Amino acid sequence: MLQAKPRAHRGMVVLMQFRHLEGPFCRSCGLAATRRLSAETLIQGWWGVASFFITPVILVLNAVLLRRLSALPEPVPVSGPPADPGQPLTRRWQMVGLLAPLVILALALLR
């Protein structure tokens, strides 16, 4: 078990929203939660001026947490099966969310 806080960020043109899950996580449940919140952040995080800079910080924090969770041993079920961690983040469709800021940066640099 690892005391952890996976995070998510939702950027909006004027507003922004920070979310997190807090608690002790086994390897599988922690990976599932962190991957889900990171995937949501990849799509929803970029849509504001400040959010454009906050989103990479959230993604780096979650990447560090993913490494720590991956180092935990496989969970031993006590009261039921652990959560399915699902596909790694790099194999999820939400990875296209990285294209938006890269395209914006490329366009800004070309001007």
Backbone atoms as SQL, in Angstrom:
CREATE TABLE atoms (id INTEGER PRIMARY KEY, chain TEXT, resi INTEGER, resn TEXT, atom TEXT, x REAL, y REAL, z REAL);
INSERT INTO atoms VALUES
  (1, 'A', 1, 'MET', 'N', 0.830, -1.175, 0.000),
  (2, 'A', 1, 'MET', 'CA', 0.000, 0.000, 0.000),
  (3, 'A', 1, 'MET', 'C', 0.883, 1.250, 0.000),
  (4, 'A', 2, 'LEU', 'N', 0.407, 2.251, -0.684),
  (5, 'A', 2, 'LEU', 'CA', 1.142, 3.504, -0.793),
  (6, 'A', 2, 'LEU', 'C', 0.170, 4.651, -0.574),
  (7, 'A', 3, 'GLN', 'N', 0.505, 5.553, 0.339),
  (8, 'A', 3, 'GLN', 'CA', -0.304, 6.758, 0.523),
  (9, 'A', 3, 'GLN', 'C', -0.011, 7.665, -0.658),
  (10, 'A', 4, 'ALA', 'N', -1.014, 7.949, -1.469),
  (11, 'A', 4, 'ALA', 'CA', -0.778, 8.688, -2.709),
  (12, 'A', 4, 'ALA', 'C', -1.935, 9.628, -2.996),
  (13, 'A', 5, 'LYS', 'N', -1.688, 10.562, -3.930),
  (14, 'A', 5, 'LYS', 'CA', -2.709, 11.517, -4.341),
  (15, 'A', 5, 'LYS', 'C', -2.609, 11.752, -5.848),
  (16, 'A', 6, 'PRO', 'N', -3.220, 10.858, -6.664),
  (17, 'A', 6, 'PRO', 'CA', -3.249, 11.140, -8.106),
  (18, 'A', 6, 'PRO', 'C', -4.109, 12.377, -8.377),
  (19, 'A', 7, 'ARG', 'N', -3.711, 13.162, -9.372),
  (20, 'A', 7, 'ARG', 'CA', -4.357, 14.453, -9.627),
  (21, 'A', 7, 'ARG', 'C', -4.880, 14.535, -11.058),
  (22, 'A', 8, 'ALA', 'N', -5.844, 15.441, -11.217),
  (23, 'A', 8, 'ALA', 'CA', -6.367, 15.761, -12.549),
  (24, 'A', 8, 'ALA', 'C', -6.577, 17.272, -12.613),
  (25, 'A', 9, 'HIS', 'N', -6.515, 17.801, -13.821),
  (26, 'A', 9, 'HIS', 'CA', -6.736, 19.235, -14.034),
  (27, 'A', 9, 'HIS', 'C', -7.653, 19.407, -15.236),
  (28, 'A', 10, 'ARG', 'N', -8.623, 20.277, -15.077),
  (29, 'A', 10, 'ARG', 'CA', -9.532, 20.602, -16.178),
  (30, 'A', 10, 'ARG', 'C', -9.431, 22.103, -16.414),
  (31, 'A', 11, 'GLY', 'N', -8.931, 22.465, -17.577),
  (32, 'A', 11, 'GLY', 'CA', -8.823, 23.873, -17.924),
  (33, 'A', 11, 'GLY', 'C', -10.033, 24.318, -18.714),
  (34, 'A', 12, 'MET', 'N', -10.510, 25.509, -18.424),
  (35, 'A', 12, 'MET', 'CA', -11.599, 26.120, -19.167),
  (36, 'A', 12, 'MET', 'C', -11.123, 27.516, -19.550),
  (37, 'A', 13, 'VAL', 'N', -11.767, 28.139, -20.462),
  (38, 'A', 13, 'VAL', 'CA', -11.272, 29.412, -20.977),
  (39, 'A', 13, 'VAL', 'C', -11.036, 30.411, -19.843),
  (40, 'A', 14, 'VAL', 'N', -11.971, 30.509, -18.911),
  (41, 'A', 14, 'VAL', 'CA', -11.845, 31.477, -17.827),
  (42, 'A', 14, 'VAL', 'C', -11.556, 30.792, -16.483),
  (43, 'A', 15, 'LEU', 'N', -12.122, 29.623, -16.276),
  (44, 'A', 15, 'LEU', 'CA', -11.998, 28.909, -15.007),
  (45, 'A', 15, 'LEU', 'C', -11.092, 27.705, -15.154),
  (46, 'A', 16, 'MET', 'N', -10.762, 27.101, -14.007),
  (47, 'A', 16, 'MET', 'CA', -10.046, 25.833, -14.021),
  (48, 'A', 16, 'MET', 'C', -10.505, 25.024, -12.823),
  (49, 'A', 17, 'GLN', 'N', -10.314, 23.716, -12.918),
  (50, 'A', 17, 'GLN', 'CA', -10.740, 22.831, -11.837),
  (51, 'A', 17, 'GLN', 'C', -9.624, 21.836, -11.546),
  (52, 'A', 18, 'PHE', 'N', -9.290, 21.698, -10.276),
  (53, 'A', 18, 'PHE', 'CA', -8.317, 20.714, -9.823),
  (54, 'A', 18, 'PHE', 'C', -9.069, 19.596, -9.112),
  (55, 'A', 19, 'ARG', 'N', -8.693, 18.370, -9.384),
  (56, 'A', 19, 'ARG', 'CA', -9.305, 17.224, -8.714),
  (57, 'A', 19, 'ARG', 'C', -8.202, 16.274, -8.281),
  (58, 'A', 20, 'HIS', 'N', -8.505, 15.455, -7.264),
  (59, 'A', 20, 'HIS', 'CA', -7.561, 14.433, -6.829),
  (60, 'A', 20, 'HIS', 'C', -8.306, 13.335, -6.085),
  (61, 'A', 21, 'LEU', 'N', -7.662, 12.208, -5.990),
  (62, 'A', 21, 'LEU', 'CA', -8.122, 11.106, -5.156),
  (63, 'A', 21, 'LEU', 'C', -7.046, 10.895, -4.106),
  (64, 'A', 22, 'GLU', 'N', -7.459, 10.731, -2.875),
  (65, 'A', 22, 'GLU', 'CA', -6.469, 10.600, -1.814),
  (66, 'A', 22, 'GLU', 'C', -6.721, 9.327, -1.029),
  (67, 'A', 23, 'GLY', 'N', -5.652, 8.653, -0.691),
  (68, 'A', 23, 'GLY', 'CA', -5.797, 7.474, 0.134),
  (69, 'A', 23, 'GLY', 'C', -4.685, 6.487, -0.088),
  (70, 'A', 24, 'PRO', 'N', -4.700, 5.440, 0.698),
  (71, 'A', 24, 'PRO', 'CA', -3.730, 4.378, 0.456),
  (72, 'A', 24, 'PRO', 'C', -4.195, 3.538, -0.738),
  (73, 'A', 25, 'PHE', 'N', -3.292, 3.283, -1.664),
  (74, 'A', 25, 'PHE', 'CA', -3.617, 2.528, -2.862),
  (75, 'A', 25, 'PHE', 'C', -2.730, 1.296, -2.952),
  (76, 'A', 26, 'CYS', 'N', -3.328, 0.185, -3.358),
  (77, 'A', 26, 'CYS', 'CA', -2.510, -0.961, -3.742),
  (78, 'A', 26, 'CYS', 'C', -1.991, -0.668, -5.150),
  (79, 'A', 27, 'ARG', 'N', -1.148, -1.512, -5.661),
  (80, 'A', 27, 'ARG', 'CA', -0.542, -1.296, -6.977),
  (81, 'A', 27, 'ARG', 'C', -1.611, -1.151, -8.065),
  (82, 'A', 28, 'SER', 'N', -2.526, -2.106, -8.158),
  (83, 'A', 28, 'SER', 'CA', -3.517, -2.108, -9.234),
  (84, 'A', 28, 'SER', 'C', -4.475, -0.926, -9.138),
  (85, 'A', 29, 'CYS', 'N', -4.996, -0.674, -7.944),
  (86, 'A', 29, 'CYS', 'CA', -5.956, 0.427, -7.780),
  (87, 'A', 29, 'CYS', 'C', -5.292, 1.778, -8.005),
  (88, 'A', 30, 'GLY', 'N', -4.055, 1.931, -7.539),
  (89, 'A', 30, 'GLY', 'CA', -3.330, 3.176, -7.746),
  (90, 'A', 30, 'GLY', 'C', -3.016, 3.424, -9.208),
  (91, 'A', 31, 'LEU', 'N', -2.588, 2.376, -9.914),
  (92, 'A', 31, 'LEU', 'CA', -2.321, 2.516, -11.349),
  (93, 'A', 31, 'LEU', 'C', -3.596, 2.875, -12.099),
  (94, 'A', 32, 'ALA', 'N', -4.700, 2.218, -11.764),
  (95, 'A', 32, 'ALA', 'CA', -5.977, 2.488, -12.441),
  (96, 'A', 32, 'ALA', 'C', -6.405, 3.935, -12.227),
  (97, 'A', 33, 'ALA', 'N', -6.347, 4.409, -10.989),
  (98, 'A', 33, 'ALA', 'CA', -6.777, 5.776, -10.683),
  (99, 'A', 33, 'ALA', 'C', -5.869, 6.809, -11.339),
  (100, 'A', 34, 'THR', 'N', -4.570, 6.612, -11.243),
  (101, 'A', 34, 'THR', 'CA', -3.622, 7.585, -11.791),
  (102, 'A', 34, 'THR', 'C', -3.704, 7.637, -13.312),
  (103, 'A', 35, 'ARG', 'N', -3.830, 6.486, -13.948),
  (104, 'A', 35, 'ARG', 'CA', -3.950, 6.462, -15.413),
  (105, 'A', 35, 'ARG', 'C', -5.243, 7.135, -15.866),
  (106, 'A', 36, 'ARG', 'N', -6.340, 6.895, -15.154),
  (107, 'A', 36, 'ARG', 'CA', -7.623, 7.503, -15.531),
  (108, 'A', 36, 'ARG', 'C', -7.564, 9.024, -15.397),
  (109, 'A', 37, 'LEU', 'N', -7.049, 9.519, -14.269),
  (110, 'A', 37, 'LEU', 'CA', -6.976, 10.967, -14.065),
  (111, 'A', 37, 'LEU', 'C', -5.985, 11.620, -15.033),
  (112, 'A', 38, 'SER', 'N', -4.894, 10.951, -15.340),
  (113, 'A', 38, 'SER', 'CA', -3.937, 11.488, -16.314),
  (114, 'A', 38, 'SER', 'C', -4.553, 11.548, -17.710),
  (115, 'A', 39, 'ALA', 'N', -5.296, 10.517, -18.080),
  (116, 'A', 39, 'ALA', 'CA', -5.957, 10.499, -19.397),
  (117, 'A', 39, 'ALA', 'C', -6.972, 11.633, -19.498),
  (118, 'A', 40, 'GLU', 'N', -7.730, 11.863, -18.434),
  (119, 'A', 40, 'GLU', 'CA', -8.686, 12.977, -18.440),
  (120, 'A', 40, 'GLU', 'C', -7.956, 14.312, -18.569),
  (121, 'A', 41, 'THR', 'N', -6.831, 14.445, -17.882),
  (122, 'A', 41, 'THR', 'CA', -6.058, 15.685, -17.936),
  (123, 'A', 41, 'THR', 'C', -5.490, 15.927, -19.329),
  (124, 'A', 42, 'LEU', 'N', -5.067, 14.867, -20.005),
  (125, 'A', 42, 'LEU', 'CA', -4.526, 15.019, -21.367),
  (126, 'A', 42, 'LEU', 'C', -5.545, 15.650, -22.312),
  (127, 'A', 43, 'ILE', 'N', -6.812, 15.349, -22.126),
  (128, 'A', 43, 'ILE', 'CA', -7.848, 15.890, -23.010),
  (129, 'A', 43, 'ILE', 'C', -8.421, 17.202, -22.489),
  (130, 'A', 44, 'GLN', 'N', -8.642, 17.304, -21.190),
  (131, 'A', 44, 'GLN', 'CA', -9.360, 18.447, -20.628),
  (132, 'A', 44, 'GLN', 'C', -8.459, 19.518, -20.025),
  (133, 'A', 45, 'GLY', 'N', -7.181, 19.259, -19.921),
  (134, 'A', 45, 'GLY', 'CA', -6.320, 20.143, -19.154),
  (135, 'A', 45, 'GLY', 'C', -5.824, 21.395, -19.842),
  (136, 'A', 46, 'TRP', 'N', -5.829, 21.448, -21.149),
  (137, 'A', 46, 'TRP', 'CA', -5.111, 22.502, -21.874),
  (138, 'A', 46, 'TRP', 'C', -5.920, 23.765, -22.159),
  (139, 'A', 47, 'TRP', 'N', -7.204, 23.801, -21.872),
  (140, 'A', 47, 'TRP', 'CA', -8.101, 24.810, -22.423),
  (141, 'A', 47, 'TRP', 'C', -8.183, 26.083, -21.591),
  (142, 'A', 48, 'GLY', 'N', -7.071, 26.695, -21.342),
  (143, 'A', 48, 'GLY', 'CA', -7.001, 27.977, -20.655),
  (144, 'A', 48, 'GLY', 'C', -5.557, 28.448, -20.677),
  (145, 'A', 49, 'VAL', 'N', -5.352, 29.735, -20.510),
  (146, 'A', 49, 'VAL', 'CA', -3.995, 30.263, -20.584),
  (147, 'A', 49, 'VAL', 'C', -3.139, 29.700, -19.454),
  (148, 'A', 50, 'ALA', 'N', -3.598, 29.815, -18.215),
  (149, 'A', 50, 'ALA', 'CA', -2.824, 29.282, -17.089),
  (150, 'A', 50, 'ALA', 'C', -2.790, 27.756, -17.145),
  (151, 'A', 51, 'SER', 'N', -3.891, 27.157, -17.585),
  (152, 'A', 51, 'SER', 'CA', -3.969, 25.696, -17.652),
  (153, 'A', 51, 'SER', 'C', -2.947, 25.118, -18.607),
  (154, 'A', 52, 'PHE', 'N', -2.577, 25.870, -19.614),
  (155, 'A', 52, 'PHE', 'CA', -1.577, 25.421, -20.580),
  (156, 'A', 52, 'PHE', 'C', -0.242, 25.142, -19.898),
  (157, 'A', 53, 'PHE', 'N', 0.029, 25.862, -18.803),
  (158, 'A', 53, 'PHE', 'CA', 1.275, 25.679, -18.070),
  (159, 'A', 53, 'PHE', 'C', 1.110, 24.759, -16.858),
  (160, 'A', 54, 'ILE', 'N', -0.098, 24.669, -16.320),
  (161, 'A', 54, 'ILE', 'CA', -0.365, 23.832, -15.154),
  (162, 'A', 54, 'ILE', 'C', -0.465, 22.361, -15.546),
  (163, 'A', 55, 'THR', 'N', -1.057, 22.072, -16.693),
  (164, 'A', 55, 'THR', 'CA', -1.279, 20.694, -17.123),
  (165, 'A', 55, 'THR', 'C', 0.015, 19.871, -17.186),
  (166, 'A', 56, 'PRO', 'N', 1.103, 20.378, -17.766),
  (167, 'A', 56, 'PRO', 'CA', 2.331, 19.568, -17.768),
  (168, 'A', 56, 'PRO', 'C', 2.840, 19.248, -16.357),
  (169, 'A', 57, 'VAL', 'N', 2.643, 20.163, -15.418),
  (170, 'A', 57, 'VAL', 'CA', 3.078, 19.919, -14.043),
  (171, 'A', 57, 'VAL', 'C', 2.277, 18.759, -13.444),
  (172, 'A', 58, 'ILE', 'N', 0.972, 18.773, -13.660),
  (173, 'A', 58, 'ILE', 'CA', 0.109, 17.699, -13.154),
  (174, 'A', 58, 'ILE', 'C', 0.514, 16.367, -13.786),
  (175, 'A', 59, 'LEU', 'N', 0.782, 16.372, -15.089),
  (176, 'A', 59, 'LEU', 'CA', 1.157, 15.137, -15.775),
  (177, 'A', 59, 'LEU', 'C', 2.507, 14.598, -15.277),
  (178, 'A', 60, 'VAL', 'N', 3.445, 15.480, -14.982),
  (179, 'A', 60, 'VAL', 'CA', 4.738, 15.043, -14.447),
  (180, 'A', 60, 'VAL', 'C', 4.562, 14.468, -13.037),
  (181, 'A', 61, 'LEU', 'N', 3.766, 15.132, -12.201),
  (182, 'A', 61, 'LEU', 'CA', 3.498, 14.606, -10.857),
  (183, 'A', 61, 'LEU', 'C', 2.885, 13.207, -10.934),
  (184, 'A', 62, 'ASN', 'N', 1.931, 13.026, -11.858),
  (185, 'A', 62, 'ASN', 'CA', 1.309, 11.714, -12.013),
  (186, 'A', 62, 'ASN', 'C', 2.292, 10.683, -12.578),
  (187, 'A', 63, 'ALA', 'N', 3.199, 11.110, -13.446),
  (188, 'A', 63, 'ALA', 'CA', 4.195, 10.179, -13.995),
  (189, 'A', 63, 'ALA', 'C', 5.124, 9.677, -12.884),
  (190, 'A', 64, 'VAL', 'N', 5.525, 10.566, -11.994),
  (191, 'A', 64, 'VAL', 'CA', 6.356, 10.161, -10.854),
  (192, 'A', 64, 'VAL', 'C', 5.586, 9.185, -9.976),
  (193, 'A', 65, 'LEU', 'N', 4.317, 9.480, -9.739),
  (194, 'A', 65, 'LEU', 'CA', 3.482, 8.590, -8.932),
  (195, 'A', 65, 'LEU', 'C', 3.311, 7.226, -9.604),
  (196, 'A', 66, 'LEU', 'N', 3.144, 7.210, -10.920),
  (197, 'A', 66, 'LEU', 'CA', 3.024, 5.942, -11.644),
  (198, 'A', 66, 'LEU', 'C', 4.264, 5.073, -11.451),
  (199, 'A', 67, 'ARG', 'N', 5.438, 5.683, -11.461),
  (200, 'A', 67, 'ARG', 'CA', 6.681, 4.927, -11.241),
  (201, 'A', 67, 'ARG', 'C', 6.722, 4.340, -9.834),
  (202, 'A', 68, 'ARG', 'N', 6.286, 5.133, -8.860),
  (203, 'A', 68, 'ARG', 'CA', 6.279, 4.637, -7.474),
  (204, 'A', 68, 'ARG', 'C', 5.267, 3.507, -7.305),
  (205, 'A', 69, 'LEU', 'N', 4.099, 3.652, -7.930),
  (206, 'A', 69, 'LEU', 'CA', 3.078, 2.610, -7.826),
  (207, 'A', 69, 'LEU', 'C', 3.507, 1.337, -8.546),
  (208, 'A', 70, 'SER', 'N', 4.178, 1.480, -9.672),
  (209, 'A', 70, 'SER', 'CA', 4.627, 0.312, -10.438),
  (210, 'A', 70, 'SER', 'C', 5.647, -0.518, -9.662),
  (211, 'A', 71, 'ALA', 'N', 6.343, 0.113, -8.743),
  (212, 'A', 71, 'ALA', 'CA', 7.349, -0.595, -7.960),
  (213, 'A', 71, 'ALA', 'C', 6.747, -1.425, -6.819),
  (214, 'A', 72, 'LEU', 'N', 5.472, -1.206, -6.527),
  (215, 'A', 72, 'LEU', 'CA', 4.818, -1.975, -5.466),
  (216, 'A', 72, 'LEU', 'C', 4.612, -3.423, -5.907),
  (217, 'A', 73, 'PRO', 'N', 4.538, -4.349, -4.968),
  (218, 'A', 73, 'PRO', 'CA', 4.249, -5.738, -5.339),
  (219, 'A', 73, 'PRO', 'C', 2.780, -5.889, -5.748),
  (220, 'A', 74, 'GLU', 'N', 2.487, -6.964, -6.473),
  (221, 'A', 74, 'GLU', 'CA', 1.105, -7.247, -6.860),
  (222, 'A', 74, 'GLU', 'C', 0.244, -7.372, -5.603),
  (223, 'A', 75, 'PRO', 'N', -0.990, -6.862, -5.650),
  (224, 'A', 75, 'PRO', 'CA', -1.836, -6.931, -4.466),
  (225, 'A', 75, 'PRO', 'C', -2.334, -8.351, -4.198),
  (226, 'A', 76, 'VAL', 'N', -2.589, -8.618, -2.929),
  (227, 'A', 76, 'VAL', 'CA', -3.181, -9.887, -2.514),
  (228, 'A', 76, 'VAL', 'C', -4.632, -9.575, -2.161),
  (229, 'A', 77, 'PRO', 'N', -5.614, -10.090, -2.918),
  (230, 'A', 77, 'PRO', 'CA', -7.015, -9.763, -2.666),
  (231, 'A', 77, 'PRO', 'C', -7.444, -10.191, -1.259),
  (232, 'A', 78, 'VAL', 'N', -8.109, -9.288, -0.565),
  (233, 'A', 78, 'VAL', 'CA', -8.621, -9.574, 0.765),
  (234, 'A', 78, 'VAL', 'C', -10.136, -9.596, 0.735),
  (235, 'A', 79, 'SER', 'N', -10.742, -8.545, 0.215),
  (236, 'A', 79, 'SER', 'CA', -12.201, -8.447, 0.208),
  (237, 'A', 79, 'SER', 'C', -12.792, -8.477, -1.194),
  (238, 'A', 80, 'GLY', 'N', -11.982, -8.628, -2.185),
  (239, 'A', 80, 'GLY', 'CA', -12.464, -8.653, -3.568),
  (240, 'A', 80, 'GLY', 'C', -11.304, -8.395, -4.498),
  (241, 'A', 81, 'PRO', 'N', -11.553, -8.504, -5.784),
  (242, 'A', 81, 'PRO', 'CA', -10.460, -8.294, -6.733),
  (243, 'A', 81, 'PRO', 'C', -10.046, -6.824, -6.786),
  (244, 'A', 82, 'PRO', 'N', -8.765, -6.541, -7.005),
  (245, 'A', 82, 'PRO', 'CA', -8.326, -5.151, -7.149),
  (246, 'A', 82, 'PRO', 'C', -8.812, -4.587, -8.482),
  (247, 'A', 83, 'ALA', 'N', -8.738, -3.286, -8.615),
  (248, 'A', 83, 'ALA', 'CA', -9.158, -2.621, -9.850),
  (249, 'A', 83, 'ALA', 'C', -8.247, -3.036, -11.006),
  (250, 'A', 84, 'ASP', 'N', -8.833, -3.094, -12.184),
  (251, 'A', 84, 'ASP', 'CA', -8.048, -3.375, -13.391),
  (252, 'A', 84, 'ASP', 'C', -7.331, -2.100, -13.798),
  (253, 'A', 85, 'PRO', 'N', -5.993, -2.108, -13.820),
  (254, 'A', 85, 'PRO', 'CA', -5.281, -0.886, -14.169),
  (255, 'A', 85, 'PRO', 'C', -5.487, -0.446, -15.613),
  (256, 'A', 86, 'GLY', 'N', -5.944, -1.325, -16.474),
  (257, 'A', 86, 'GLY', 'CA', -6.201, -0.961, -17.862),
  (258, 'A', 86, 'GLY', 'C', -4.924, -0.750, -18.653),
  (259, 'A', 87, 'GLN', 'N', -5.091, -0.160, -19.827),
  (260, 'A', 87, 'GLN', 'CA', -3.969, 0.102, -20.733),
  (261, 'A', 87, 'GLN', 'C', -3.030, 1.142, -20.136),
  (262, 'A', 88, 'PRO', 'N', -1.724, 1.026, -20.401),
  (263, 'A', 88, 'PRO', 'CA', -0.817, 2.114, -20.014),
  (264, 'A', 88, 'PRO', 'C', -1.246, 3.406, -20.706),
  (265, 'A', 89, 'LEU', 'N', -0.912, 4.519, -20.120),
  (266, 'A', 89, 'LEU', 'CA', -1.334, 5.815, -20.640),
  (267, 'A', 89, 'LEU', 'C', -0.893, 6.028, -22.082),
  (268, 'A', 90, 'THR', 'N', 0.279, 5.528, -22.438),
  (269, 'A', 90, 'THR', 'CA', 0.784, 5.734, -23.803),
  (270, 'A', 90, 'THR', 'C', -0.003, 4.947, -24.846),
  (271, 'A', 91, 'ARG', 'N', -0.842, 4.022, -24.428),
  (272, 'A', 91, 'ARG', 'CA', -1.644, 3.249, -25.373),
  (273, 'A', 91, 'ARG', 'C', -3.115, 3.654, -25.372),
  (274, 'A', 92, 'ARG', 'N', -3.453, 4.722, -24.694),
  (275, 'A', 92, 'ARG', 'CA', -4.835, 5.193, -24.639),
  (276, 'A', 92, 'ARG', 'C', -5.058, 6.277, -25.685),
  (277, 'A', 93, 'TRP', 'N', -6.291, 6.393, -26.171),
  (278, 'A', 93, 'TRP', 'CA', -6.589, 7.372, -27.213),
  (279, 'A', 93, 'TRP', 'C', -6.381, 8.801, -26.719),
  (280, 'A', 94, 'GLN', 'N', -6.441, 9.002, -25.406),
  (281, 'A', 94, 'GLN', 'CA', -6.294, 10.353, -24.864),
  (282, 'A', 94, 'GLN', 'C', -4.897, 10.925, -25.096),
  (283, 'A', 95, 'MET', 'N', -3.951, 10.101, -25.497),
  (284, 'A', 95, 'MET', 'CA', -2.606, 10.610, -25.794),
  (285, 'A', 95, 'MET', 'C', -2.625, 11.636, -26.924),
  (286, 'A', 96, 'VAL', 'N', -3.664, 11.629, -27.753),
  (287, 'A', 96, 'VAL', 'CA', -3.759, 12.662, -28.783),
  (288, 'A', 96, 'VAL', 'C', -3.870, 14.043, -28.144),
  (289, 'A', 97, 'GLY', 'N', -4.215, 14.077, -26.851),
  (290, 'A', 97, 'GLY', 'CA', -4.278, 15.343, -26.132),
  (291, 'A', 97, 'GLY', 'C', -2.936, 16.041, -26.055),
  (292, 'A', 98, 'LEU', 'N', -1.855, 15.320, -26.240),
  (293, 'A', 98, 'LEU', 'CA', -0.539, 15.958, -26.283),
  (294, 'A', 98, 'LEU', 'C', -0.321, 16.715, -27.582),
  (295, 'A', 99, 'LEU', 'N', -1.081, 16.377, -28.615),
  (296, 'A', 99, 'LEU', 'CA', -0.905, 17.057, -29.900),
  (297, 'A', 99, 'LEU', 'C', -1.356, 18.509, -29.852),
  (298, 'A', 100, 'ALA', 'N', -2.407, 18.804, -29.100),
  (299, 'A', 100, 'ALA', 'CA', -2.936, 20.169, -29.046),
  (300, 'A', 100, 'ALA', 'C', -1.874, 21.172, -28.607),
  (301, 'A', 101, 'PRO', 'N', -1.218, 20.966, -27.460),
  (302, 'A', 101, 'PRO', 'CA', -0.218, 21.962, -27.068),
  (303, 'A', 101, 'PRO', 'C', 0.990, 21.980, -28.005),
  (304, 'A', 102, 'LEU', 'N', 1.347, 20.839, -28.571),
  (305, 'A', 102, 'LEU', 'CA', 2.479, 20.814, -29.493),
  (306, 'A', 102, 'LEU', 'C', 2.170, 21.594, -30.762),
  (307, 'A', 103, 'VAL', 'N', 0.946, 21.469, -31.270),
  (308, 'A', 103, 'VAL', 'CA', 0.540, 22.220, -32.459),
  (309, 'A', 103, 'VAL', 'C', 0.505, 23.714, -32.152),
  (310, 'A', 104, 'ILE', 'N', -0.028, 24.073, -30.988),
  (311, 'A', 104, 'ILE', 'CA', -0.093, 25.483, -30.607),
  (312, 'A', 104, 'ILE', 'C', 1.316, 26.064, -30.469),
  (313, 'A', 105, 'LEU', 'N', 2.218, 25.324, -29.841),
  (314, 'A', 105, 'LEU', 'CA', 3.588, 25.801, -29.712),
  (315, 'A', 105, 'LEU', 'C', 4.266, 25.928, -31.077),
  (316, 'A', 106, 'ALA', 'N', 4.049, 24.962, -31.947),
  (317, 'A', 106, 'ALA', 'CA', 4.652, 25.018, -33.281),
  (318, 'A', 106, 'ALA', 'C', 4.140, 26.223, -34.061),
  (319, 'A', 107, 'LEU', 'N', 2.842, 26.477, -33.974),
  (320, 'A', 107, 'LEU', 'CA', 2.273, 27.637, -34.667),
  (321, 'A', 107, 'LEU', 'C', 2.802, 28.938, -34.094),
  (322, 'A', 108, 'ALA', 'N', 2.951, 28.995, -32.782),
  (323, 'A', 108, 'ALA', 'CA', 3.480, 30.201, -32.141),
  (324, 'A', 108, 'ALA', 'C', 4.932, 30.443, -32.537),
  (325, 'A', 109, 'LEU', 'N', 5.697, 29.389, -32.652),
  (326, 'A', 109, 'LEU', 'CA', 7.108, 29.536, -33.022),
  (327, 'A', 109, 'LEU', 'C', 7.290, 29.884, -34.502),
  (328, 'A', 110, 'LEU', 'N', 6.348, 29.500, -35.347),
  (329, 'A', 110, 'LEU', 'CA', 6.452, 29.774, -36.771),
  (330, 'A', 110, 'LEU', 'C', 6.067, 31.218, -37.119),
  (331, 'A', 111, 'ARG', 'N', 5.401, 31.871, -36.235),
  (332, 'A', 111, 'ARG', 'CA', 4.962, 33.245, -36.531),
  (333, 'A', 111, 'ARG', 'C', 6.057, 34.219, -36.439);
